[in-house]
Amino acid sequence: MKKEEIPFEEAMTKLEKITAELEKGDLSLEESMEKFEEGMQLSKICNEILQNAEKKITILLEENGELKEENFVPGAE
């Protein structure tokens, strides 16, 4: 499963479903391990997507008629 193959929202929905299934406790040990492994893969994909999105967030400021790109800093104004 690669991040290019699944959108963030779909990965999160699947991860939430897996979490609910694991929390129920109705699965066998083998099924639980498979779900856990799938959940870890989805978690990694989501994390990578979020990290890439964070890197791309920039603020364009106009200075002296030129556009200047700066990194986005949460909470800074």
N, C-alpha and C positions, 0 to 999 in steps of 0.2 A: 504494500500500500504506500503510494508516494503522494506527497502533498499536492503535486500537479493534478492528481486524479480525483481529489475530493475538495470541495469548497469548505471553508472554515465553518460555516453554519451547519453544514451536514455532518462534519466531523464532531462538532460539539453536541449535536442531537444524538448521534450514535454513542458518544461517550457518556452522556446523561442516561441513556437507556441501559448501557452496560453497568453503570454505577447502581442503578435501581435494581437490576437483576442480581448483582452481587450482594447488595444490602438485604434482599429478601432472604437469602440463605437457602434457597430451594435447590441449588445446583449441586451436582456431584463435585468432588475435588477436581477431577479432570476438567469438567466443564468450567469450573471456577478459574482454574489456571489458564484455560484458553481465553476466557473473557478478560481476565486480568492482563494477559499478554496483548490482546487486541486493544484494550483500553490504554495501555502504556504506549502503544504505537500511535494511537489517535492523539493522545496527550502530547507526544513529541511533535506530531504534525501541527497541531494547534499552536504549540509554543513557537515553532519555526515560523509559521505564518505571522504570528503576532510580532516576533522579533524583526522580521523583514518589513512589516508595516511600520513599526516604530522607526526603523532606519530611514524610511522614505518620507516621514512626516517632516515637512519644512515650512518655514514661514517666508513668504516673499515680501520684502520691504522695498519701498521706493526711496532711493537716496540719490539726490542730484540727477534725477531723470533716468537713473539706471536701476535695474532690479538687482537686489542683493538677496542671496539665499542664506538662511541661517537655520541651524538645527532647532527643532521644537523642544522647548524645555517645559514640562508640565508644571503648572502653578506660577510660572513667571509671566509677568505682563509688561 
